[in-house]
Amino acid sequence: MENLQNQRVLIIGGSNGMGLATAQRLATQGAEVIIAGRAQARLDAALKHISGKAGAYTVDFSDEASLAQLFATLGRIDHLVITASSSAAWGSIRDIDGAALAKAFEQKALGYWRSIRAALPYLRKDGSITLLSGAASRVAIAGTAGLAAVNGAITQMGQALAKELAPIRVNVVSPGLIDTPAYDDFAPEAKQGLFDSIAKGLHVGRVGTSDEVAQAIEFVVTNGFTAGALIDIDGGAR
C-alpha cells in the first residue's frame, strides 16, 4: 500500500457524506487533504471534522474557469477523488423529460470530465484518479434509467481513461444505497421506510455507510497495483 504521508489529495465534493468520510480517512494516513465544493459554509463545517492537515476551497465543477482557478491555486496534487453529486433525474422515462436528463448529465458526468481535464497538468504522473459512480448503472431498477445513464457514462469514462491516462491509475467506485445527508430532506418515516425496503433485498440486510464507501476509495488510492478497477460497494445488490 502506498504511503500517503505528505501527499496531496484533492476531493471534489468532500464537504459531506462519502467525500467527507474519505477526507477523514486519508487525513489519518498522513495525507494533506484538500476538500472542494460549491458552498463555503459547508466546507468550513466539514473541516472541523477532519483530523490532520486539511484545507478547503470553493469550486463549481460545472464551470471550467472555476476549475482552472482552483488547480492554478493548488498547484501539484498526487491524487484526485471526485465524489461530487448533482441534481438527479429520478423517475420513469414517462416522467423525466430530456431537459431534466440533460441537466443531470451537464452537472455530473460533464462535471467529472471537466475536473479531470483541469487536473491533468497538475496531477503526479503516477498518481491516481478515483471516480464515484452509482449502483443504478449496475443494477436494473425501474425508475432509475436517468441515473443509470449518467452514472453509466462515468463508469465507462473511467474504464477508458484508465487505459488512456496510464500510468495514472484511474478507478471507479460504485456505491449502492448509502445513508448520507442526501436523504436528510426526507421525512424520517419515509427515509426509514425506503431504507428498510431496500435492505430486505440486500445480502447484508441493511444500507451502507459513508465510511464503508470511503474504505473502498482509500484502497484504490493507496494500492499501486489497482488500475481500471470497478468496485461495487452495494451490500450485494448486484
N, C-alpha and C positions, 0 to 999 in steps of 0.2 A: 504494500500500500504506500502511496506517495505521502511524504511528509509535507503537511501544509504550513509548517512553521514559516512565517514571514512571507507567505504567498498572498496575492491579492485576488479575492473572489468578488465579482460583481453579480448581484442577484437583482434582476429587474423584476419587480413585483414582490419585493422582500419585506413589505411592511406589515403583512398579516398572514395568517393561515400557513400553508405549506412553505411559502417563501421565507417567512419569519422563522419557522421551525428549522429550516435549512440553515439560515444565518446563525441561529443559536448553536447548532451542531458544529458547523465549520469553524466558528469562532473558538469553541472549546478545543479544537485541534490546532490552534495557533495561527489560523489564517487571519489576515486583515480583511474583514468583511465589509463590503460596500452595498448598502441596500438602496434601491432607486424605485421611485413610483411617482404618481401624479400629485399626491396630497402631502404637503409638508407636515401638517399636524399629525397625520397618521404615521409618517416616518419618524417624527420626533418621539412619539409614544412608543414605537417599536424599539428604538434604540435603548430605551430604559430596560428592555427585557433581554438584551444581548450582553453576555459577559465576555469581555475581551476587547480587542481592538476593532472598532467599528465606526463607520461613517454613513451619512445619508445624503442623497441628492435627489432633487426633483427631476423628473423626465417624463415626457409624453412619448411613448413608443410608437404612436401613430404619426409622429412629426419628425421628419428626417433632420431638420435643423436642430431640434431639441436633443436628439440623439448625438448629433455631431458635436454639440457643445458639451454634452456630458463626457464623451470619450476624450475630447481635447483637454478637458479639465482634469480628468483622472490620469491620463497617460497609460502606461503599461499595466496590463492585467494578466493574470495567469489562467484564470478560469472564468467562464461566463455561464450563468444559470438564468434561464428565463422561465418564470412561473406566473407572469402577469396574465390576468384574465380580461374579459371584456363583456359587453352585452352579449347574451346568448340567444340563439334562435331556437327557443324551446317550442315544441308543439308539432302537430301533424302538418303534412305538406299542404293540406287544405287550408290551414290557418296561418302558416308562415309565408308571407309574400317575398318576392325577390329582393325588395329593398331591405327587409329585416335581415335576410341571409347575407346580402352584400355588406351590410354594416358589420355583422359579426366577422366576416372574412377580413374586412378592412381593418378592424380594430385588433383582432388576434393574429390570424395567420400572417397577414402582411406586416403586422407589428413585430412578429418574431423575425420575419425576413429582413426588415429594415434594421432591427437590432443587431443581427448577425453581420450584415454588410458594414454597419458602422463600427463594429467591434474589431473586424479583421486586421486593420492596420496596427492595432494596439495589443492584440492578443498574442501571447507567447507562442512561438512556432510549434511547440509540442504540448501546448495547453489543452484545455477541453471546453466543449460547449455542451450543455445539458438543456434539453427542451422538455417542457411539461405538456403532454397531450391529454388524452382522456379516454375512459373506457367506452364511451359512446361510439368511438371509431373502431372498437374491437369486439363489441357485443351488440347483436341486433336487438334494439329496444324500440318498440313503437313510440312515436312521438319525439324521437331524438335524431331524425335524419339531418336536421340542420347542424346539430352539434357534431354528428358523425362526419359531416362534410368538412367542417372547419378543423376538427382535431385530426381527421384522416389526412388532411393536407399537411399538417405539422408533422405527423408521423412519417409520411413519405418524404417530406422535405429533409427531415433529419437523416433518414436512411441514405438518401442520395448525397447529402453533404458529407456524411461520414467518409464516403469514397472520394469526393471531390476535394475536400479540405485536408485530408491526411497529410502529415502526421498529427494535425489537430484531431483530437478524439471527439467525435460527435455521438451523443447517445440520447435516447428518448425514454422518459419515464411516464407511464400511463396509469394514473390513479383511477380507482373506482369511486364509489360514493364515500366521501371523506367528510367528517364533521368539522367544518370550517366556518368562519364568520359569514361566508356566502349565504348561509341558511339562517342567519340571525333575524332576517326580516319576516320569516315565517312565524305564525302564531305557535307557541310552544307545543300545543297538542297536534298541530298539523305537521310540524317538524318531526316530532316523535313518531307520529303515525307513518310518515314517509320512511324514516329510518327503520322502524320495525318491519314494515312491508318488504323493503329491500333486503334486510338482514335475513329474513326467512329463506331466501334463495341463495345465500352465500355459504360456503363451506365452513367459515369461521363463526357464523351465526351473529355477526354484528357488523356495523360500518367501521371504517378505518379512522385513524387519527392523523393529524398533520405530521406528527413526529415519525410515524411509520413510513410516510412518503419521503420525509427528509432523510431517513436512514438509507433509502434506495439512492437518493441523489448523492448523498455522501459517498456511497460505494462507487458510483460511476465517476465521480470527480477524482477520487483517490486511487482507483485501481487502474494502473497504467496499461493493462492488457485488455481493457474493456473498451471497444470501439464499434460503432454501428449497432449497438445493442438496443433492443426494445424490451423494457421491463414492465410487466403488468403488476401493479400493486392494487389488487381489486378484491381480495378476500375469496377468490375462486370464481368470480363472476364469469370469466371467460372459459 
